Amino acid sequence: PSAFDIPYIHSILVQSEAENTPGPFGAKGLGEQSIIPPAPAIANAIYNAVGVRITTLPITPEKVWKALREKKS
């Protein structure tokens, strides 16, 4: 997805004294949450369009073609 495909995220800064944080100065990831939904949505769109379920990434034309061939036989 590009920047135009990702929803707006309103972040709130929360100070923490925890020492076992994942990043420097206690930084935590924020952008990863918006990258998760597109792949299953695309997989479901493919399933709705052609009737084959793709369950692994990346979703390539070759995988869709192979799944269609397997469904046919």
C-alpha positions in Angstrom: 0.0 0.0 0.0 1.0 3.6 -0.5 0.6 6.5 1.9 -2.9 7.2 0.3 -4.1 3.6 1.2 -3.3 3.8 4.9 -5.9 5.3 7.3 -5.1 8.3 9.4 -3.7 7.3 12.8 -4.0 9.7 15.7 -1.1 8.9 18.1 -1.0 9.8 21.8 2.3 10.1 23.6 2.3 8.1 26.8 5.4 8.4 29.0 6.6 5.2 30.5 9.3 4.2 33.0 9.5 0.6 31.7 13.1 -0.5 31.0 12.2 -3.5 28.9 10.8 -1.6 25.9 11.5 -2.7 22.3 13.1 0.4 21.0 15.6 3.2 22.0 14.2 5.5 24.7 11.2 3.3 25.0 10.0 3.8 21.4 7.2 1.5 20.2 6.0 0.8 16.7 3.0 2.7 15.4 2.8 2.2 11.6 2.6 -1.6 11.6 -1.0 -1.7 12.6 -2.2 -0.1 9.4 -0.3 -2.5 7.1 -2.0 -5.7 8.4 -5.6 -5.3 7.0 -4.9 -4.9 3.2 -3.5 -8.4 2.6 -6.5 -10.4 4.0 -8.8 -7.9 2.3 -7.2 -8.6 -1.1 -7.2 -12.3 -0.5 -10.9 -12.2 0.3 -11.6 -10.1 -2.8 -9.8 -12.7 -4.9 -11.9 -15.4 -3.2 -15.1 -13.5 -3.8 -14.2 -12.8 -7.5 -12.9 -16.2 -8.6 -13.7 -18.7 -5.8 -10.2 -19.7 -4.7 -8.7 -19.0 -1.3 -5.0 -17.8 -1.3 -3.6 -18.2 2.3 0.1 -17.3 1.8 1.9 -14.1 0.9 2.8 -12.7 -1.5 -0.3 -13.1 -3.5 1.0 -13.5 -7.1 -0.8 -14.1 -10.4 0.9 -17.4 -10.5 -0.6 -18.5 -7.2 -4.0 -17.5 -8.3 -3.6 -19.3 -11.6 -2.4 -22.5 -9.9 -5.3 -22.4 -7.4 -7.7 -22.0 -10.3 -6.2 -25.0 -12.0 -6.4 -27.1 -8.9 -10.0 -26.1 -8.3 -10.9 -27.1 -11.9 -9.5 -30.6 -11.5 
